[in-house]
Amino acid sequence: MTNDFRIYIERGLTVPGTIWGANPGARTHRAALGLEIEAVDKGGFAESAGLREGDLLLSLRGIRLHDTQQLWTVLALTEAGTSADLSWARGREAMSGKATF
C-alpha cells in the first residue's frame, strides 16, 4: 500500500487492485509458533473450519505456517472453491479440520 501511494505521489499513477487468492476469513498476527487468530469473519473459511479467536494456526494445505508471508503465499496459490486441510492449537489441545474457500 505504501508503494502504491509512493507511485501515486511521484508519478500521478494509480495501481489496479490485485487479486490475492483465497480469503482466509480471519485476521491474524505472528506468534512464536504460528499465527494467532485475532478475529474470525462470519461465514468465512476460518469459521467453517472451526477456528476461533485466540486459536494458533499452525498449518494450511500441509504447509507449516511460521509467519503471515507464508500464509499469503499459500492463499495466493489457492483458488476459491478449493478444500483445504488445516491444523491449529486451542490452548494445549491440537486440532485439525477441513473447509472450502
PyMOL commands that set and color helices and strands:
alter all, ss='L'
color gray80, all
select helices_A, chain A and resi 2-11+45-49+68-76
alter helices_A, ss='H'
color red, helices_A
select strands_A, chain A and resi 26-30+35-40+56-60+63-64+83-90+93-100
alter strands_A, ss='S'
color yellow, strands_A
deselect
rebuild
show_as cartoon
